[in-house]
Structures are given as C-alpha cells and as structure tokens.
C-alpha cells in the first residue's frame, strides 16, 4: 500500500451485543486514537448461522471512521475487546464526501 493509500479514509462496520458493550468498544478505540469517530446506532434484529444453527439476536450496529493504515489495528483491537468469539468487523472505502470532513477523519486517526 502506498503512503497515499495509507491515508485514505475507511468506514468500519461492527456490531455489539448491547449498548454498554458498544459504548465500551467505541470509547476505547477513540481514546486510543485508532478511530476518529464512532457512531452507535439503535438496536437491530440479526439473523445468522452460527455453529450450524440459525440464530436470532438483538445487536447494536456501530460505524467507525478511520484511515486505511489503521484498519488492521482496529480489527485486532476489536477482536481483543469484544465479547464475541468471532466479531463482525468489515472495512469499506469512502469514495467521496465533504472533503474537510474526510480530511478530519484521516488527520484525527493519525493523532
């Protein structure tokens, strides 16, 4: 990855078991300067297969904003802090938007 690619903004989508866990995860990631911002969304119903069985659960969706060079560290930290054995952590590129906000994401994640 080039130096410029390292500075590209990313959204990371994850889920948490409840609002308290979501807040704990987000607080840690922001305090550790791994993400610039975290959005904790309301409860959602999840349906998934786990260990061969269909599961249904209430979860909290979380969107994190960071830079490309932080994605691996955010993923590893979420795996350490999370209550799930296999937490959902996916990174998505940000392909446009309000440039001052995008610059802030990248600058803040570097702090």
Phi and psi restraints in degrees (range 20) as a CNS / XPLOR table:
assign (resid 1 and name C) (resid 2 and name N)
       (resid 2 and name CA) (resid 2 and name C) 1.0 -73.6 20.0 2
assign (resid 2 and name N) (resid 2 and name CA)
       (resid 2 and name C) (resid 3 and name N) 1.0 164.5 20.0 2
assign (resid 2 and name C) (resid 3 and name N)
       (resid 3 and name CA) (resid 3 and name C) 1.0 -58.9 20.0 2
assign (resid 3 and name N) (resid 3 and name CA)
       (resid 3 and name C) (resid 4 and name N) 1.0 -39.6 20.0 2
assign (resid 3 and name C) (resid 4 and name N)
       (resid 4 and name CA) (resid 4 and name C) 1.0 -65.6 20.0 2
assign (resid 4 and name N) (resid 4 and name CA)
       (resid 4 and name C) (resid 5 and name N) 1.0 -39.8 20.0 2
assign (resid 4 and name C) (resid 5 and name N)
       (resid 5 and name CA) (resid 5 and name C) 1.0 -65.9 20.0 2
assign (resid 5 and name N) (resid 5 and name CA)
       (resid 5 and name C) (resid 6 and name N) 1.0 -32.5 20.0 2
assign (resid 5 and name C) (resid 6 and name N)
       (resid 6 and name CA) (resid 6 and name C) 1.0 -60.2 20.0 2
assign (resid 6 and name N) (resid 6 and name CA)
       (resid 6 and name C) (resid 7 and name N) 1.0 -30.1 20.0 2
assign (resid 6 and name C) (resid 7 and name N)
       (resid 7 and name CA) (resid 7 and name C) 1.0 -93.0 20.0 2
assign (resid 7 and name N) (resid 7 and name CA)
       (resid 7 and name C) (resid 8 and name N) 1.0 4.9 20.0 2
assign (resid 7 and name C) (resid 8 and name N)
       (resid 8 and name CA) (resid 8 and name C) 1.0 -72.6 20.0 2
assign (resid 8 and name N) (resid 8 and name CA)
       (resid 8 and name C) (resid 9 and name N) 1.0 142.0 20.0 2
assign (resid 8 and name C) (resid 9 and name N)
       (resid 9 and name CA) (resid 9 and name C) 1.0 -75.0 20.0 2
assign (resid 9 and name N) (resid 9 and name CA)
       (resid 9 and name C) (resid 10 and name N) 1.0 150.5 20.0 2
assign (resid 9 and name C) (resid 10 and name N)
       (resid 10 and name CA) (resid 10 and name C) 1.0 -137.8 20.0 2
assign (resid 10 and name N) (resid 10 and name CA)
       (resid 10 and name C) (resid 11 and name N) 1.0 147.1 20.0 2
assign (resid 10 and name C) (resid 11 and name N)
       (resid 11 and name CA) (resid 11 and name C) 1.0 -102.0 20.0 2
assign (resid 11 and name N) (resid 11 and name CA)
       (resid 11 and name C) (resid 12 and name N) 1.0 137.3 20.0 2
assign (resid 11 and name C) (resid 12 and name N)
       (resid 12 and name CA) (resid 12 and name C) 1.0 -116.5 20.0 2
assign (resid 12 and name N) (resid 12 and name CA)
       (resid 12 and name C) (resid 13 and name N) 1.0 127.1 20.0 2
assign (resid 12 and name C) (resid 13 and name N)
       (resid 13 and name CA) (resid 13 and name C) 1.0 -101.9 20.0 2
assign (resid 13 and name N) (resid 13 and name CA)
       (resid 13 and name C) (resid 14 and name N) 1.0 131.8 20.0 2
assign (resid 13 and name C) (resid 14 and name N)
       (resid 14 and name CA) (resid 14 and name C) 1.0 -145.2 20.0 2
assign (resid 14 and name N) (resid 14 and name CA)
       (resid 14 and name C) (resid 15 and name N) 1.0 172.4 20.0 2
assign (resid 14 and name C) (resid 15 and name N)
       (resid 15 and name CA) (resid 15 and name C) 1.0 -130.4 20.0 2
assign (resid 15 and name N) (resid 15 and name CA)
       (resid 15 and name C) (resid 16 and name N) 1.0 160.5 20.0 2
assign (resid 15 and name C) (resid 16 and name N)
       (resid 16 and name CA) (resid 16 and name C) 1.0 -134.3 20.0 2
assign (resid 16 and name N) (resid 16 and name CA)
       (resid 16 and name C) (resid 17 and name N) 1.0 160.2 20.0 2
assign (resid 16 and name C) (resid 17 and name N)
       (resid 17 and name CA) (resid 17 and name C) 1.0 -73.2 20.0 2
assign (resid 17 and name N) (resid 17 and name CA)
       (resid 17 and name C) (resid 18 and name N) 1.0 -28.3 20.0 2
assign (resid 17 and name C) (resid 18 and name N)
       (resid 18 and name CA) (resid 18 and name C) 1.0 -162.3 20.0 2
assign (resid 18 and name N) (resid 18 and name CA)
       (resid 18 and name C) (resid 19 and name N) 1.0 170.6 20.0 2
assign (resid 18 and name C) (resid 19 and name N)
       (resid 19 and name CA) (resid 19 and name C) 1.0 -59.0 20.0 2
assign (resid 19 and name N) (resid 19 and name CA)
       (resid 19 and name C) (resid 20 and name N) 1.0 -36.1 20.0 2
assign (resid 19 and name C) (resid 20 and name N)
       (resid 20 and name CA) (resid 20 and name C) 1.0 -65.2 20.0 2
assign (resid 20 and name N) (resid 20 and name CA)
       (resid 20 and name C) (resid 21 and name N) 1.0 -43.0 20.0 2
assign (resid 20 and name C) (resid 21 and name N)
       (resid 21 and name CA) (resid 21 and name C) 1.0 -65.7 20.0 2
assign (resid 21 and name N) (resid 21 and name CA)
       (resid 21 and name C) (resid 22 and name N) 1.0 -42.4 20.0 2
assign (resid 21 and name C) (resid 22 and name N)
       (resid 22 and name CA) (resid 22 and name C) 1.0 -57.3 20.0 2
assign (resid 22 and name N) (resid 22 and name CA)
       (resid 22 and name C) (resid 23 and name N) 1.0 -46.3 20.0 2
assign (resid 22 and name C) (resid 23 and name N)
       (resid 23 and name CA) (resid 23 and name C) 1.0 -62.9 20.0 2
assign (resid 23 and name N) (resid 23 and name CA)
       (resid 23 and name C) (resid 24 and name N) 1.0 -42.2 20.0 2
assign (resid 23 and name C) (resid 24 and name N)
       (resid 24 and name CA) (resid 24 and name C) 1.0 -62.7 20.0 2
assign (resid 24 and name N) (resid 24 and name CA)
       (resid 24 and name C) (resid 25 and name N) 1.0 -44.9 20.0 2
assign (resid 24 and name C) (resid 25 and name N)
       (resid 25 and name CA) (resid 25 and name C) 1.0 -62.8 20.0 2
assign (resid 25 and name N) (resid 25 and name CA)
       (resid 25 and name C) (resid 26 and name N) 1.0 -47.6 20.0 2
assign (resid 25 and name C) (resid 26 and name N)
       (resid 26 and name CA) (resid 26 and name C) 1.0 -64.6 20.0 2
assign (resid 26 and name N) (resid 26 and name CA)
       (resid 26 and name C) (resid 27 and name N) 1.0 -43.7 20.0 2
assign (resid 26 and name C) (resid 27 and name N)
       (resid 27 and name CA) (resid 27 and name C) 1.0 -57.5 20.0 2
assign (resid 27 and name N) (resid 27 and name CA)
       (resid 27 and name C) (resid 28 and name N) 1.0 -46.1 20.0 2
assign (resid 27 and name C) (resid 28 and name N)
       (resid 28 and name CA) (resid 28 and name C) 1.0 -62.9 20.0 2
assign (resid 28 and name N) (resid 28 and name CA)
       (resid 28 and name C) (resid 29 and name N) 1.0 -45.2 20.0 2
assign (resid 28 and name C) (resid 29 and name N)
       (resid 29 and name CA) (resid 29 and name C) 1.0 -67.0 20.0 2
assign (resid 29 and name N) (resid 29 and name CA)
       (resid 29 and name C) (resid 30 and name N) 1.0 -37.9 20.0 2
assign (resid 29 and name C) (resid 30 and name N)
       (resid 30 and name CA) (resid 30 and name C) 1.0 -71.7 20.0 2
assign (resid 30 and name N) (resid 30 and name CA)
       (resid 30 and name C) (resid 31 and name N) 1.0 -45.2 20.0 2
assign (resid 30 and name C) (resid 31 and name N)
       (resid 31 and name CA) (resid 31 and name C) 1.0 -60.4 20.0 2
assign (resid 31 and name N) (resid 31 and name CA)
       (resid 31 and name C) (resid 32 and name N) 1.0 -34.9 20.0 2
assign (resid 31 and name C) (resid 32 and name N)
       (resid 32 and name CA) (resid 32 and name C) 1.0 -86.2 20.0 2
assign (resid 32 and name N) (resid 32 and name CA)
       (resid 32 and name C) (resid 33 and name N) 1.0 7.4 20.0 2
assign (resid 32 and name C) (resid 33 and name N)
       (resid 33 and name CA) (resid 33 and name C) 1.0 57.9 20.0 2
assign (resid 33 and name N) (resid 33 and name CA)
       (resid 33 and name C) (resid 34 and name N) 1.0 29.7 20.0 2
assign (resid 33 and name C) (resid 34 and name N)
       (resid 34 and name CA) (resid 34 and name C) 1.0 -87.4 20.0 2
assign (resid 34 and name N) (resid 34 and name CA)
       (resid 34 and name C) (resid 35 and name N) 1.0 -26.2 20.0 2
assign (resid 34 and name C) (resid 35 and name N)
       (resid 35 and name CA) (resid 35 and name C) 1.0 -133.2 20.0 2
assign (resid 35 and name N) (resid 35 and name CA)
       (resid 35 and name C) (resid 36 and name N) 1.0 151.3 20.0 2
assign (resid 35 and name C) (resid 36 and name N)
       (resid 36 and name CA) (resid 36 and name C) 1.0 -80.4 20.0 2
assign (resid 36 and name N) (resid 36 and name CA)
       (resid 36 and name C) (resid 37 and name N) 1.0 -32.0 20.0 2
assign (resid 36 and name C) (resid 37 and name N)
       (resid 37 and name CA) (resid 37 and name C) 1.0 -158.5 20.0 2
assign (resid 37 and name N) (resid 37 and name CA)
       (resid 37 and name C) (resid 38 and name N) 1.0 150.7 20.0 2
assign (resid 37 and name C) (resid 38 and name N)
       (resid 38 and name CA) (resid 38 and name C) 1.0 -135.3 20.0 2
assign (resid 38 and name N) (resid 38 and name CA)
       (resid 38 and name C) (resid 39 and name N) 1.0 136.6 20.0 2
assign (resid 38 and name C) (resid 39 and name N)
       (resid 39 and name CA) (resid 39 and name C) 1.0 -115.1 20.0 2
assign (resid 39 and name N) (resid 39 and name CA)
       (resid 39 and name C) (resid 40 and name N) 1.0 123.5 20.0 2
assign (resid 39 and name C) (resid 40 and name N)
       (resid 40 and name CA) (resid 40 and name C) 1.0 -100.2 20.0 2
assign (resid 40 and name N) (resid 40 and name CA)
       (resid 40 and name C) (resid 41 and name N) 1.0 115.5 20.0 2
assign (resid 40 and name C) (resid 41 and name N)
       (resid 41 and name CA) (resid 41 and name C) 1.0 -94.6 20.0 2
assign (resid 41 and name N) (resid 41 and name CA)
       (resid 41 and name C) (resid 42 and name N) 1.0 164.9 20.0 2
assign (resid 41 and name C) (resid 42 and name N)
       (resid 42 and name CA) (resid 42 and name C) 1.0 -64.4 20.0 2
assign (resid 42 and name N) (resid 42 and name CA)
       (resid 42 and name C) (resid 43 and name N) 1.0 172.8 20.0 2
assign (resid 42 and name C) (resid 43 and name N)
       (resid 43 and name CA) (resid 43 and name C) 1.0 -62.5 20.0 2
assign (resid 43 and name N) (resid 43 and name CA)
       (resid 43 and name C) (resid 44 and name N) 1.0 149.9 20.0 2
assign (resid 43 and name C) (resid 44 and name N)
       (resid 44 and name CA) (resid 44 and name C) 1.0 -139.5 20.0 2
assign (resid 44 and name N) (resid 44 and name CA)
       (resid 44 and name C) (resid 45 and name N) 1.0 157.6 20.0 2
assign (resid 44 and name C) (resid 45 and name N)
       (resid 45 and name CA) (resid 45 and name C) 1.0 -93.0 20.0 2
assign (resid 45 and name N) (resid 45 and name CA)
       (resid 45 and name C) (resid 46 and name N) 1.0 128.5 20.0 2
assign (resid 45 and name C) (resid 46 and name N)
       (resid 46 and name CA) (resid 46 and name C) 1.0 -115.3 20.0 2
assign (resid 46 and name N) (resid 46 and name CA)
       (resid 46 and name C) (resid 47 and name N) 1.0 139.9 20.0 2
assign (resid 46 and name C) (resid 47 and name N)
       (resid 47 and name CA) (resid 47 and name C) 1.0 -126.7 20.0 2
assign (resid 47 and name N) (resid 47 and name CA)
       (resid 47 and name C) (resid 48 and name N) 1.0 125.8 20.0 2
assign (resid 47 and name C) (resid 48 and name N)
       (resid 48 and name CA) (resid 48 and name C) 1.0 -156.0 20.0 2
assign (resid 48 and name N) (resid 48 and name CA)
       (resid 48 and name C) (resid 49 and name N) 1.0 163.8 20.0 2
assign (resid 48 and name C) (resid 49 and name N)
       (resid 49 and name CA) (resid 49 and name C) 1.0 -100.1 20.0 2
assign (resid 49 and name N) (resid 49 and name CA)
       (resid 49 and name C) (resid 50 and name N) 1.0 128.9 20.0 2
assign (resid 49 and name C) (resid 50 and name N)
       (resid 50 and name CA) (resid 50 and name C) 1.0 -137.8 20.0 2
assign (resid 50 and name N) (resid 50 and name CA)
       (resid 50 and name C) (resid 51 and name N) 1.0 124.1 20.0 2
assign (resid 50 and name C) (resid 51 and name N)
       (resid 51 and name CA) (resid 51 and name C) 1.0 52.7 20.0 2
assign (resid 51 and name N) (resid 51 and name CA)
       (resid 51 and name C) (resid 52 and name N) 1.0 42.3 20.0 2
assign (resid 51 and name C) (resid 52 and name N)
       (resid 52 and name CA) (resid 52 and name C) 1.0 81.3 20.0 2
assign (resid 52 and name N) (resid 52 and name CA)
       (resid 52 and name C) (resid 53 and name N) 1.0 0.4 20.0 2
assign (resid 52 and name C) (resid 53 and name N)
       (resid 53 and name CA) (resid 53 and name C) 1.0 -118.9 20.0 2
assign (resid 53 and name N) (resid 53 and name CA)
       (resid 53 and name C) (resid 54 and name N) 1.0 142.0 20.0 2
assign (resid 53 and name C) (resid 54 and name N)
       (resid 54 and name CA) (resid 54 and name C) 1.0 -73.2 20.0 2
assign (resid 54 and name N) (resid 54 and name CA)
       (resid 54 and name C) (resid 55 and name N) 1.0 128.4 20.0 2
assign (resid 54 and name C) (resid 55 and name N)
       (resid 55 and name CA) (resid 55 and name C) 1.0 -117.3 20.0 2
assign (resid 55 and name N) (resid 55 and name CA)
       (resid 55 and name C) (resid 56 and name N) 1.0 150.3 20.0 2
assign (resid 55 and name C) (resid 56 and name N)
       (resid 56 and name CA) (resid 56 and name C) 1.0 -131.2 20.0 2
assign (resid 56 and name N) (resid 56 and name CA)
       (resid 56 and name C) (resid 57 and name N) 1.0 133.5 20.0 2
assign (resid 56 and name C) (resid 57 and name N)
       (resid 57 and name CA) (resid 57 and name C) 1.0 -151.5 20.0 2
assign (resid 57 and name N) (resid 57 and name CA)
       (resid 57 and name C) (resid 58 and name N) 1.0 154.4 20.0 2
assign (resid 57 and name C) (resid 58 and name N)
       (resid 58 and name CA) (resid 58 and name C) 1.0 -87.3 20.0 2
assign (resid 58 and name N) (resid 58 and name CA)
       (resid 58 and name C) (resid 59 and name N) 1.0 131.0 20.0 2
assign (resid 58 and name C) (resid 59 and name N)
       (resid 59 and name CA) (resid 59 and name C) 1.0 -135.5 20.0 2
assign (resid 59 and name N) (resid 59 and name CA)
       (resid 59 and name C) (resid 60 and name N) 1.0 168.0 20.0 2
assign (resid 59 and name C) (resid 60 and name N)
       (resid 60 and name CA) (resid 60 and name C) 1.0 -111.6 20.0 2
assign (resid 60 and name N) (resid 60 and name CA)
       (resid 60 and name C) (resid 61 and name N) 1.0 126.9 20.0 2
assign (resid 60 and name C) (resid 61 and name N)
       (resid 61 and name CA) (resid 61 and name C) 1.0 -84.6 20.0 2
assign (resid 61 and name N) (resid 61 and name CA)
       (resid 61 and name C) (resid 62 and name N) 1.0 142.9 20.0 2
assign (resid 61 and name C) (resid 62 and name N)
       (resid 62 and name CA) (resid 62 and name C) 1.0 -134.2 20.0 2
assign (resid 62 and name N) (resid 62 and name CA)
       (resid 62 and name C) (resid 63 and name N) 1.0 134.7 20.0 2
assign (resid 62 and name C) (resid 63 and name N)
       (resid 63 and name CA) (resid 63 and name C) 1.0 -117.6 20.0 2
assign (resid 63 and name N) (resid 63 and name CA)
       (resid 63 and name C) (resid 64 and name N) 1.0 126.1 20.0 2
assign (resid 63 and name C) (resid 64 and name N)
       (resid 64 and name CA) (resid 64 and name C) 1.0 -113.1 20.0 2
assign (resid 64 and name N) (resid 64 and name CA)
       (resid 64 and name C) (resid 65 and name N) 1.0 145.6 20.0 2
assign (resid 64 and name C) (resid 65 and name N)
       (resid 65 and name CA) (resid 65 and name C) 1.0 -118.4 20.0 2
assign (resid 65 and name N) (resid 65 and name CA)
       (resid 65 and name C) (resid 66 and name N) 1.0 127.4 20.0 2
assign (resid 65 and name C) (resid 66 and name N)
       (resid 66 and name CA) (resid 66 and name C) 1.0 -154.5 20.0 2
assign (resid 66 and name N) (resid 66 and name CA)
       (resid 66 and name C) (resid 67 and name N) 1.0 -170.6 20.0 2
assign (resid 66 and name C) (resid 67 and name N)
       (resid 67 and name CA) (resid 67 and name C) 1.0 -106.8 20.0 2
assign (resid 67 and name N) (resid 67 and name CA)
       (resid 67 and name C) (resid 68 and name N) 1.0 161.0 20.0 2
assign (resid 67 and name C) (resid 68 and name N)
       (resid 68 and name CA) (resid 68 and name C) 1.0 -56.9 20.0 2
assign (resid 68 and name N) (resid 68 and name CA)
       (resid 68 and name C) (resid 69 and name N) 1.0 -37.2 20.0 2
assign (resid 68 and name C) (resid 69 and name N)
       (resid 69 and name CA) (resid 69 and name C) 1.0 -72.2 20.0 2
assign (resid 69 and name N) (resid 69 and name CA)
       (resid 69 and name C) (resid 70 and name N) 1.0 -9.1 20.0 2
assign (resid 69 and name C) (resid 70 and name N)
       (resid 70 and name CA) (resid 70 and name C) 1.0 -99.2 20.0 2
assign (resid 70 and name N) (resid 70 and name CA)
       (resid 70 and name C) (resid 71 and name N) 1.0 -10.1 20.0 2
assign (resid 70 and name C) (resid 71 and name N)
       (resid 71 and name CA) (resid 71 and name C) 1.0 -57.4 20.0 2
assign (resid 71 and name N) (resid 71 and name CA)
       (resid 71 and name C) (resid 72 and name N) 1.0 -47.1 20.0 2
assign (resid 71 and name C) (resid 72 and name N)
       (resid 72 and name CA) (resid 72 and name C) 1.0 -63.2 20.0 2
assign (resid 72 and name N) (resid 72 and name CA)
       (resid 72 and name C) (resid 73 and name N) 1.0 -40.4 20.0 2
assign (resid 72 and name C) (resid 73 and name N)
       (resid 73 and name CA) (resid 73 and name C) 1.0 -69.3 20.0 2
assign (resid 73 and name N) (resid 73 and name CA)
       (resid 73 and name C) (resid 74 and name N) 1.0 -38.6 20.0 2
assign (resid 73 and name C) (resid 74 and name N)
       (resid 74 and name CA) (resid 74 and name C) 1.0 -63.4 20.0 2
assign (resid 74 and name N) (resid 74 and name CA)
       (resid 74 and name C) (resid 75 and name N) 1.0 -44.8 20.0 2
assign (resid 74 and name C) (resid 75 and name N)
       (resid 75 and name CA) (resid 75 and name C) 1.0 -59.7 20.0 2
assign (resid 75 and name N) (resid 75 and name CA)
       (resid 75 and name C) (resid 76 and name N) 1.0 -45.7 20.0 2
assign (resid 75 and name C) (resid 76 and name N)
       (resid 76 and name CA) (resid 76 and name C) 1.0 -65.0 20.0 2
assign (resid 76 and name N) (resid 76 and name CA)
       (resid 76 and name C) (resid 77 and name N) 1.0 -41.3 20.0 2
assign (resid 76 and name C) (resid 77 and name N)
       (resid 77 and name CA) (resid 77 and name C) 1.0 -67.1 20.0 2
assign (resid 77 and name N) (resid 77 and name CA)
       (resid 77 and name C) (resid 78 and name N) 1.0 -40.9 20.0 2
assign (resid 77 and name C) (resid 78 and name N)
       (resid 78 and name CA) (resid 78 and name C) 1.0 -60.7 20.0 2
assign (resid 78 and name N) (resid 78 and name CA)
       (resid 78 and name C) (resid 79 and name N) 1.0 -41.7 20.0 2
assign (resid 78 and name C) (resid 79 and name N)
       (resid 79 and name CA) (resid 79 and name C) 1.0 -61.4 20.0 2
assign (resid 79 and name N) (resid 79 and name CA)
       (resid 79 and name C) (resid 80 and name N) 1.0 -36.3 20.0 2
assign (resid 79 and name C) (resid 80 and name N)
       (resid 80 and name CA) (resid 80 and name C) 1.0 -69.9 20.0 2
assign (resid 80 and name N) (resid 80 and name CA)
       (resid 80 and name C) (resid 81 and name N) 1.0 -42.5 20.0 2
assign (resid 80 and name C) (resid 81 and name N)
       (resid 81 and name CA) (resid 81 and name C) 1.0 -86.9 20.0 2
assign (resid 81 and name N) (resid 81 and name CA)
       (resid 81 and name C) (resid 82 and name N) 1.0 -21.6 20.0 2
assign (resid 81 and name C) (resid 82 and name N)
       (resid 82 and name CA) (resid 82 and name C) 1.0 -76.0 20.0 2
assign (resid 82 and name N) (resid 82 and name CA)
       (resid 82 and name C) (resid 83 and name N) 1.0 149.1 20.0 2
assign (resid 82 and name C) (resid 83 and name N)
       (resid 83 and name CA) (resid 83 and name C) 1.0 -79.6 20.0 2
assign (resid 83 and name N) (resid 83 and name CA)
       (resid 83 and name C) (resid 84 and name N) 1.0 -18.6 20.0 2
assign (resid 83 and name C) (resid 84 and name N)
       (resid 84 and name CA) (resid 84 and name C) 1.0 -80.2 20.0 2
assign (resid 84 and name N) (resid 84 and name CA)
       (resid 84 and name C) (resid 85 and name N) 1.0 148.1 20.0 2
assign (resid 84 and name C) (resid 85 and name N)
       (resid 85 and name CA) (resid 85 and name C) 1.0 -66.7 20.0 2
assign (resid 85 and name N) (resid 85 and name CA)
       (resid 85 and name C) (resid 86 and name N) 1.0 -36.0 20.0 2
assign (resid 85 and name C) (resid 86 and name N)
       (resid 86 and name CA) (resid 86 and name C) 1.0 -136.5 20.0 2
assign (resid 86 and name N) (resid 86 and name CA)
       (resid 86 and name C) (resid 87 and name N) 1.0 77.6 20.0 2
assign (resid 86 and name C) (resid 87 and name N)
       (resid 87 and name CA) (resid 87 and name C) 1.0 -67.8 20.0 2
assign (resid 87 and name N) (resid 87 and name CA)
       (resid 87 and name C) (resid 88 and name N) 1.0 146.4 20.0 2
assign (resid 87 and name C) (resid 88 and name N)
       (resid 88 and name CA) (resid 88 and name C) 1.0 -70.7 20.0 2
assign (resid 88 and name N) (resid 88 and name CA)
       (resid 88 and name C) (resid 89 and name N) 1.0 120.5 20.0 2
assign (resid 88 and name C) (resid 89 and name N)
       (resid 89 and name CA) (resid 89 and name C) 1.0 -144.1 20.0 2
assign (resid 89 and name N) (resid 89 and name CA)
       (resid 89 and name C) (resid 90 and name N) 1.0 109.9 20.0 2
assign (resid 89 and name C) (resid 90 and name N)
       (resid 90 and name CA) (resid 90 and name C) 1.0 -131.5 20.0 2
assign (resid 90 and name N) (resid 90 and name CA)
       (resid 90 and name C) (resid 91 and name N) 1.0 140.2 20.0 2
assign (resid 90 and name C) (resid 91 and name N)
       (resid 91 and name CA) (resid 91 and name C) 1.0 -107.4 20.0 2
assign (resid 91 and name N) (resid 91 and name CA)
       (resid 91 and name C) (resid 92 and name N) 1.0 139.3 20.0 2
assign (resid 91 and name C) (resid 92 and name N)
       (resid 92 and name CA) (resid 92 and name C) 1.0 -127.8 20.0 2
assign (resid 92 and name N) (resid 92 and name CA)
       (resid 92 and name C) (resid 93 and name N) 1.0 138.6 20.0 2
assign (resid 92 and name C) (resid 93 and name N)
       (resid 93 and name CA) (resid 93 and name C) 1.0 -71.8 20.0 2
assign (resid 93 and name N) (resid 93 and name CA)
       (resid 93 and name C) (resid 94 and name N) 1.0 148.4 20.0 2
assign (resid 93 and name C) (resid 94 and name N)
       (resid 94 and name CA) (resid 94 and name C) 1.0 -99.4 20.0 2
assign (resid 94 and name N) (resid 94 and name CA)
       (resid 94 and name C) (resid 95 and name N) 1.0 118.5 20.0 2
assign (resid 94 and name C) (resid 95 and name N)
       (resid 95 and name CA) (resid 95 and name C) 1.0 -103.6 20.0 2
assign (resid 95 and name N) (resid 95 and name CA)
       (resid 95 and name C) (resid 96 and name N) 1.0 3.2 20.0 2
assign (resid 95 and name C) (resid 96 and name N)
       (resid 96 and name CA) (resid 96 and name C) 1.0 178.2 20.0 2
assign (resid 96 and name N) (resid 96 and name CA)
       (resid 96 and name C) (resid 97 and name N) 1.0 177.1 20.0 2
assign (resid 96 and name C) (resid 97 and name N)
       (resid 97 and name CA) (resid 97 and name C) 1.0 141.8 20.0 2
assign (resid 97 and name N) (resid 97 and name CA)
       (resid 97 and name C) (resid 98 and name N) 1.0 -168.5 20.0 2
assign (resid 97 and name C) (resid 98 and name N)
       (resid 98 and name CA) (resid 98 and name C) 1.0 -73.4 20.0 2
assign (resid 98 and name N) (resid 98 and name CA)
       (resid 98 and name C) (resid 99 and name N) 1.0 109.0 20.0 2
assign (resid 98 and name C) (resid 99 and name N)
       (resid 99 and name CA) (resid 99 and name C) 1.0 -56.1 20.0 2
assign (resid 99 and name N) (resid 99 and name CA)
       (resid 99 and name C) (resid 100 and name N) 1.0 -41.4 20.0 2
assign (resid 99 and name C) (resid 100 and name N)
       (resid 100 and name CA) (resid 100 and name C) 1.0 -60.2 20.0 2
assign (resid 100 and name N) (resid 100 and name CA)
       (resid 100 and name C) (resid 101 and name N) 1.0 -35.6 20.0 2
assign (resid 100 and name C) (resid 101 and name N)
       (resid 101 and name CA) (resid 101 and name C) 1.0 -69.1 20.0 2
assign (resid 101 and name N) (resid 101 and name CA)
       (resid 101 and name C) (resid 102 and name N) 1.0 -43.7 20.0 2
assign (resid 101 and name C) (resid 102 and name N)
       (resid 102 and name CA) (resid 102 and name C) 1.0 -61.5 20.0 2
assign (resid 102 and name N) (resid 102 and name CA)
       (resid 102 and name C) (resid 103 and name N) 1.0 -42.8 20.0 2
assign (resid 102 and name C) (resid 103 and name N)
       (resid 103 and name CA) (resid 103 and name C) 1.0 -60.6 20.0 2
assign (resid 103 and name N) (resid 103 and name CA)
       (resid 103 and name C) (resid 104 and name N) 1.0 -40.2 20.0 2
assign (resid 103 and name C) (resid 104 and name N)
       (resid 104 and name CA) (resid 104 and name C) 1.0 -62.3 20.0 2
assign (resid 104 and name N) (resid 104 and name CA)
       (resid 104 and name C) (resid 105 and name N) 1.0 -42.5 20.0 2
assign (resid 104 and name C) (resid 105 and name N)
       (resid 105 and name CA) (resid 105 and name C) 1.0 -54.3 20.0 2
assign (resid 105 and name N) (resid 105 and name CA)
       (resid 105 and name C) (resid 106 and name N) 1.0 -53.0 20.0 2
assign (resid 105 and name C) (resid 106 and name N)
       (resid 106 and name CA) (resid 106 and name C) 1.0 -66.5 20.0 2
assign (resid 106 and name N) (resid 106 and name CA)
       (resid 106 and name C) (resid 107 and name N) 1.0 -44.3 20.0 2
assign (resid 106 and name C) (resid 107 and name N)
       (resid 107 and name CA) (resid 107 and name C) 1.0 -63.2 20.0 2
assign (resid 107 and name N) (resid 107 and name CA)
       (resid 107 and name C) (resid 108 and name N) 1.0 -43.0 20.0 2
assign (resid 107 and name C) (resid 108 and name N)
       (resid 108 and name CA) (resid 108 and name C) 1.0 -69.0 20.0 2
assign (resid 108 and name N) (resid 108 and name CA)
       (resid 108 and name C) (resid 109 and name N) 1.0 -37.4 20.0 2
assign (resid 108 and name C) (resid 109 and name N)
       (resid 109 and name CA) (resid 109 and name C) 1.0 -68.4 20.0 2
assign (resid 109 and name N) (resid 109 and name CA)
       (resid 109 and name C) (resid 110 and name N) 1.0 -19.8 20.0 2
assign (resid 109 and name C) (resid 110 and name N)
       (resid 110 and name CA) (resid 110 and name C) 1.0 -87.2 20.0 2
assign (resid 110 and name N) (resid 110 and name CA)
       (resid 110 and name C) (resid 111 and name N) 1.0 -16.1 20.0 2
